[in-house]
């Protein structure tokens, strides 16, 4: 099936630093594992995206996953027509980025792993984790493609630290176990954090050993869909320091600062590559 949308660019989403299991498999074509499913997508035209799934599956999973009900175009146009020259260029450059509605536990573990690693290294670690601890499945819709689901919290909570270290997690091995135990022990349902404020979610996440402010903000934005979150990594810090000289006011973008952050991240990272 084909979806028509002005603000939907597969390459930009795959390279935006929010999703680690969306990979290029051919020209303008990507494979994605999420919610226990494997799907293939193709950028047919600038505003047309082909999905390998049925209409029913799209409505049940992928429409929400790609945040299709949100009006990204109004934000892009507002920023392009605004007085901030850098943001105008960033929004125009990354106008096809959408904030994905990803699984909270996957984002918790993924961004714990992401600390002090580049994106290719993060992806390699996560695929290794999925292959070792996830469930092997076959996608009949994609020619019998074999793939692995993201591991369950119960599985990672009981994982052996030495086995995790073999996956090149380094010191993050214990943090992964801590994150999994946070979910499996007590009443720590990550989905409930979607219903509280971004600030409350960050506070709860930071009680997990190994989750600092930046990682908690990433989980809040990409796993809980608190799109007011504004994670500050090395690229965003570069923007804040060099472009704004420490005077960027995130409060000018109430309720959608996380979208602004993604445009900034994607633009500055590509300017420096």
Secondary structure, 3 states (H helix, E strand, C coil): CEEECCCCCHHHHHCCCCCCCEEEEECCEEEEEECCEEEEEEEEECCEEEECCCHHHHHHHHHHHCCCCCCHHHHHHHHHCCCCHHHHHHHHHCCCCCCCCCCHHHHHHHHHHCCCCCHHHHHHHHHHHHHHHCCEEEEHHHCCEEEECCCCHHHHHCCCHHHHHCCCCCCHHHHHHHHHHHHHCCCCCHHHHHCCCHHHHHHHHCCCCCCCHHHHHHHHHHCCCCCCCCCCCHHHHHHHHHHCCCCCCHHHHCCCHHHHHHHHHHHHHHHCC
